[in-house]
Amino acid sequence: MRRNRKTKIVATLGPASSEPEQIKALFEQGADVFRINMSHTPRQLLAKLHGSVRALEREDGRPIGVLVDLQGPKIRLGALSGGAVELPAGSRTKLVLDKIAPEKDLIPVPHSEVFAALKPGDKVLIDDGKISLQIETVSGSSASALVLTGGTARDRKGVNLPDTVLPIPALTEKDRSDLDAALNLGVDWMALSFVQRPDDVAELRKLVSGKAAVLAKIEKPKALDWLPEILDLTDALMVARGDLGVELPLESVPIRQKEITRAARRAGKPVVVATQMLESMIQSPAPTRAEVSDVATAVFDGADAVMLSAETAAGKYPAEAVVMMNRIVSAVEDSPLFQTLMDTQRSEPEETTPDAIMAAVHQVTHTMHARAIVSWTKSGSTGLRASRERPEAPIIALTPNIETARRLSLAWGLHCVLTDDAHDLDDVVERAARIAQSEGFAKQGQRIVVTAGVPLGTPGATNLLRVAFVGGR
């Protein structure tokens, strides 16, 4: 199955999309990668969902990526006296280290690491920021706070600490167990939640040991301070705007989204824009105009993928949400403005042979109106370099590794085809032309541009550019 767009769609699986026929419908409507959120997925269901995607992959013959999203350390309130407490704006309250409030009006926070890290002036946000506190004093296992934004605090609501770096690992015991299960199944991407610092990503990368690619979710303000270092350690980024929008001023989130997207594009690593993209389609068969504009903005920014969360996992219209996302992306990419923006946002190539080759590929493809770029890629690095250029022509990534093909399904513009290593240079060109024709990208007599590395099969050694005619003319 060939997609006629370059920006990928990630669809989250859940109660509304857990049966094989539902997953197939999402794929046929445009989903390229399936996300499994371990915050809501029991281990047995993880295995079932993964098996259904792999069965669909065998049936269709197209590599499909599976992304497992680890829950991460979620801070929550304990049990309040009477189940709730009113916190009027301007009043003062007290946080205590306890699972159950020992007295009325006290706020139990059963996480010792919170009190170890809090300092006067830090903000504490409760229930996705509906309630805002500012810490005044901290003493051992308690902290007094001024209520900035009032409301009703209830049992087990989430707590966000935008000003505080918590001395806790990004991986909980549950995450480690889920990670082992996912790696044993053979998933393609592991997403790390609530990244605060580079060490969090390094820990996951060490545990993964190359068995999957690593995606760092940027949803904590502190991660933005370390973005270059995090980018060096991760294989991809996600702009997770849910918690990011809680912990940052809302008006700064679009700016940060663009900064993260451009940083990832400069590094040549995939970037996914996520959260509330078509939120109203959880209940409605059509999105709002603002949501359509939001998706379009991410596509115009050159994001590798846009993601659907509850829309496909728990919404009433999961297939319709994918259809709508596909329509929006396709309309943006068909507009004359789209390629102009991709060209103006292109980064200067680094002083390496692969970067120089890919920059030349872009120019040659444009000048000769080549119908496709065909990149032989074993590790995936050549495919990602081609994707980084955001060229006009579609990119066919030929690889002998199914793991590489599945991981590259997240990357902008790549149509992955599994094929054996080339035998010699003639085979490199002839098979590239044959596959470009059979996959529907080029017709007899049309030009394609071929890239590869010599010696053949050497990972990351892109040093060959050839212009070829389909059909051998």
N, C-alpha and C positions, 0 to 999 in steps of 0.2 A: 504494500500500500504506500503510495507516494503522497506526501503532504505538499500543498501548494503555498505554504508559508514557511517562514524561517524561524520566527519566534516560537518556542516550544510551550506546551501547556502541561502543567502538573495538576493532576486530579487526586484529591485525598479520598481514600476508601473508608467506608464506615457502614453504619446500619442501613443507609439508603443505597449502598452500592457494594454489598459484600458477596452477592451471588454471582456465579460465573457469567450468566447472561447479562447482568447489570454491568459488570466490568467490561465485557465485550462491547456493549452499547456505548460506553464512555470512550473506549478506544476507537471505535468506528466513527464517532462524532468528532474526534480530534485529540484525545489525550495521548501524550507521548511518554510520560513518566507517571507512575502511580506512587503516591505517598501513603505510608502507613504510620499513623500517629500512635506511639506507644503510651501516650497519656490515657488513651481510651480503648486500647486493643489488648485483650488477653493473649497469652502466649499461643494457645491453641488456634485462635483466630488468625494470628500472624502467619502461622504455617499454612493455613487454609488459603488466605489471600495471596500469599506468595505463590503457592501451587497453582492457583487459578490464573495468575498472570503468566506464569511459565507455560501453562497449557495453551493459553491464547497465543503466546509467542510462537509456539511450535505450529499451531494451526495456521497462523498468518504468515510466518516466515520472516517477520520484521523484528529486529531487536527492540525490546521494551525495557526501560529502566524501572527499577524498584528502589525507592528512597524510604528508609526507615528513620523516623524522627524520634529521638530519645526524649523522654519527659524532662529530665534535668531536675535540679533542686528547686522545688516550689515552696515558698514560704507562705504559711497560712496561719490565721488566728486559731486559738484554741476555743474551748467552749465558754461562752459568755454567761453571766448570771441571768437566767430567764431567757437565754437564747439571743438576746439583743440588748444594745445599750445606745441611748441617744447621746450624740456628741454635738452640741450646739456650737456654731462658729464663735470664736472668741473665748470659749471656755478652756479649762485645762483638764488634762486626763493623765493617767499613769499606765504605762506598759509594764507588765510583770512577766518574769520567766516562769510560766506554769502552763499546764495543759488545760486546767479548769480555773476560771476566775475565783480566787479565794474570797473576794468581797464584791459587792455590787459596784458597778461603774469602773472596775479595773479591767484592763484589756490584756488578756493572756496571749503571750507569744511563745510557744513552746520550742524555741530555737536559741540555745545559748550563744551561738555564733553571732546572732544579731546584736546582743548586748555587748559582746566583746568588740564589735566593730563600730557601733553607733557613737557619734560625738555631737556635742551641741551645735545646732544649726542645720543638722541633717534633716531632710524631709522623709516622712513615712507616709506612704499612700496605701489606702485600704479599699478593697472592692473595685479594682481597675481605676483607681484614682478618684472615685466618687467622694471619698473622705481624705482630707489632707491634713497631716500633723507636722509640726516642726519641733524637733527635740530641743529642750532647754537644759536639762541636766541628765547625766547618766551616772548610776551608782550600782556597780556590781550586777545584780539580777533585776534591776528596774530602771525605768527612765521616765521622766516627766516631760510632757509635751503640750504645746499650745495648739488648739484646733483652728486651722486656717480655713478649711472648708468643711462645714458640718454635715451631718447625716446620721443614718442609723447603721451602726456596725452590727454584723450578725456572725453567728458561728461559722468557722472554717472559711471565711472569705480570704481571698488572696492578699498578700502584702508585698508591695514594691518599695525598694530602697534605692532611689535614683542617685543619691549622693554617696552611697556607701559601697565599698568593695568588701564583700563578705569573705572571711577566711574559710571558705568551704570549697571542696572540689566540684567541678562542673558535672561529674559523674557520680550518681548515687549508687548504692548497692543494687537497687532495682535496674538502673541503667546498665550496669555491668552485666547483670544477668540477661537483660534484653539484648544487649550487644552480642553476647556469646550465641544466643539463639539465632539472631539475625545473620551473623557471620556463618554459622553452620548451615543455614539455608542457602547462602550464596547471594545475598542481596548486593546491590550495586553501589548504593550511597548510604552513608551514615550521617545523619544531621545531629549536631550538638546544640542543645538549647542553653540559653542564658550564659553565653560566653562572656567572660569579664576581661580575660587577659590571654596572652599567647600561650602560657603554660597549660591552659585548659585544652586548647587544640592539640598541643604537643602530646598531652596525656592520651587523648583519644587516638591520635595517629599511631602512637606506640602500641596501643592495644589492638588496633585494627591490623597492623603489620602487613599492609598492602592488600588485604583480602577484599577491601572495598575502598571507594573514594570517600573523602571526608568533606562535609559541608558545614561551615560555621554560620550559625544564625546570629545576626546582629540585631539584638533586641534590648541590650543594656547600654546606657550612655557611656559607661566606662570602657566598653569595647571600642567605641569610636576613638578614644585616646590612643588605642593600640592598633588601629586598623592596618597600617602598613606591615607591622610585625605579624598580625593574624593572617593577613593575605599571603605572606611568605610561607606559612605553615599549612594552610588549608588548600583544598582542591577547588572549592567553590564557596560563594557567599549567598546568604539569603537575607533580604531586607524584611525582617519580621516586624511588621508595623504595628502589631497588636500591643505587645508590652513596650515597644519603643515609643508608641504614642501615649502610653500611660506615664512613662518616666521622663519624657521630654515635653516641652511645650508643643501643643498640637501644630502650631504654625511653623515649627522648625522641622517637622517630620518630612515634608516634601523636599526640603533643601538637603537634609541628610540622605534621603533616598537617592537623589541625584549624585551626591558625593560618593556614596558607596558604589553605585552603579558604575560611575566613571572610573573609580579606583580599580574595580574588578576588571573592567574592560581594558584598562591600560596594562594590567598584569596578565591579560589573556586567560582569565579564569571565569567560568560561568557564574552568572549572578541571577538569582531568582527574586522577583518581587512578589510579596505574599501578604495576605490578611485583608479581609473585607473588600475584595476586589469587586465581587458581584453579590454583596451581602444580602441585598433585598430579595435575591432569587432563592433564598432559603424558604421563603414563604410565597413569593410571587413568581409568575411565569415570565416576567420581564424585569430587567434592571432599571435603575434610575438613570437619568441622563448624566448625572455627576459620576456614577460608577463607570459608565461607558467611557467618559472622558478620562477617568483615572487609569483604566486599563490602557487606553490609547497613549497616555503620557508615558507609561512604562515602556511601551513598544517604541515610541519615538525616541526614548532615551537609549535604546539599544539593549535592553535587558535580554538575557538569553531565554528566560522563561517567565511566565506569569502563572500564578498558582491559585487554585480553587481549594478552599478548606471545607467549612461546614456546608457550602453550597452543594458539593457532591457527596460529602460524607453523611450528612443528616438532613439535607433539604428535601423539599417536596418535588423539586424539578432538577435532579442531578444531570440527566442527559441534556436537558434544555440549557443548563448553565454552560456545559461544554460547547454546545452549538453556538451559543451567544458569544462566548469567549473566542471561538474560532472565527466567527463573523467579524468581530471587532478587530482582531489581529490582522486578518486578511485585508480588510478595508484600509487599515493604516498602511500596511506594506504595499498596497496597490497605488497609494497616492504618490504623486511626483515629489512631494516634500520629503518623503521617507528616505529615499536614497541620498538626497542632498544632505540631510542631517547626518546620515551614517558617514558620508564622506568628510563633512566638516568636523566630526567628532573623532576621526581616526587618529590614533597615536603614531608618532614617529617610530619607525623600526629601530630596534636596537642594533648595535654593531656586531651582529652574528650572521653567519651564512643562512640559517633557516629564516630569520627575519627578512633579510635582503631578498631571498627567493620569494617569500610570500608577498612582499611589497611589489616585486616585479610581476608576480602572478596577477595581482589586482590590476596593474596597469595594462598588461597584455590582454587580459580578459576583456577589459573595457574597450581597448583600442580595436580588437579584432572581433568584438561582439560574439565571443565564445559562448556556447550554450551551457557549459558546465565546467566546473573545476573538479578534477578527480584527484584526490590525495590518498596515496598509499600510506597507511599509518599503523604501526604495530603497537606502540605504547599508548597512542592517542595524542601525543604532543604535536605531531604534524597537523592532525585534524583541528586541534585547538588553535594553532597558529593561523590556519586558514580561516577559521571562524572569527578570530580577533579582527581580521581585516574588514569584516562586514561587507563582502563584495556583492555586486549586482547579481552575478550568476549563482545558481545553486551549487552546493558543495557535496560531492559524493565521497564519503570516507570509506575506503576499502581496507579491511583488516582481517587477519586470520584468527583474531582472538574475540570470542563472543563476549568476554568480560569487557574488553575495550569498547566494543560496539554498543553494549548496554549503557555504559557510563557516558559515552558521547551522545546518547539520545537526549541529554539535558542541554547540550550546547547549541547555540544559535546556528541555524542554516545547514546543519550536518544531516545528510541522509546516509545512514550507515548500512553497509552491505558486507556480509560475511563471505570471505573468499580466501583461498589458499595463497601463501606467499608467491610472489612472481618468481619465475625461474631465471629470467634474464631480462635485459632492457627491452627487447622486442615484445616479450610477454607483458611487461609493465604497460606499454603503450597499447598493444592490441587488446588486451583484456579490459583496460580502462575504457576504450572506445566501445567495446562490445557491451559492457555493463551499462555505460551511459545510455546506449540505445535500448537495451532490454528493460531498463528501469524507467524509460519514458522521458529522459531528459534531453536527448539529442536524436536527430534523424540522420539518415544516410547523407553523407556529404557535408554535414555541419562540423564546425570546429569545436574541439574541447581543449582545455589546458590540463596537463598532467604533471603532478609533482611526486617525487619519491626521493629516497636516500640511497646513495651508493657508497659502500657496498650494500646490496639489497638486504633488507631485514634488520638493519642497524637502527635501534630506537633513537629518535631525535636527530638523525643525521640528514635532514632534508637539504639536498644540494643539487637537485635535478629539476629542470623545468622543460617540458616539451609541449609543443602545439601539435595536435594530431587531428586528422579527419576521421569521422565515423565512417566505417565502411572501407577504410584503407586507401582512399583516393589521395 
